[in-house]
């Protein structure tokens, strides 16, 4: 089982946990005010905690058409769910994830956004809902400076490098074949209706380093760390200062 360290985010306005030994990237580079970025000391995995404006319903629902993905009314039923409050929230999660993609990138839903219980604080507003799930991204490897390269994904504790937001990096021995890189993202979306805010957590696991080393077990173990980190945050995430969202 993974070990975690209690951690303050956004100047103490939010409390939670990070995997033990992970590095605060703000000690290495500037990070946008709406983000926290934590880096694994041994792999290229990273944990992004982000505050975004709440996605409107119509804009969120448009993501289903973009991804050709429809939630079902009942698992296994095969029938499309109506546009309920819950399907809008599911669509909002996919909207934020799809927003990470550049041209040529593809996103596959591995585990659809699923409603989960979360206790943020005793003073938490009643209209707080949370969803977790898993997606995978496949992206062509781009040269230095290409693609969208925010501070949240342009390096790691294992070695700073140019990369896309999906964590792809350059393999010099291509053999003339098209290069792609795959990444798994375990995510958590907390919808704060009264604050008109979407609070997001992305645990990103790039596959390339494990694939190059022929280490499927290492990749599986890293996926477990990602899953357990999201689970730990569900039980230990606290918002201490709601003024953060004003």
Secondary structure, DSSP 4 states (H G I P E B T S, - for coil): ---EEEEEEGGGTEEEEEETT-EEGGGTS---TTEEEEE-SSSS-EEEEEEEEPPPHHHHHHHHHHHT---BSSTTS-PBPPS-HHHHHHHHHHHHHHTTPPTT-EEEEEEEEEEE-----TT--S-EEEEEEEEEEEEE---TT-S---GGGS--TT------TT-----S--TTS--EEEEEEEEEEEEETTTTEEEEEEEEEESHHHHHTT-HHHHHHHHHHHHHHHHHHHHH-EE--GGGG-
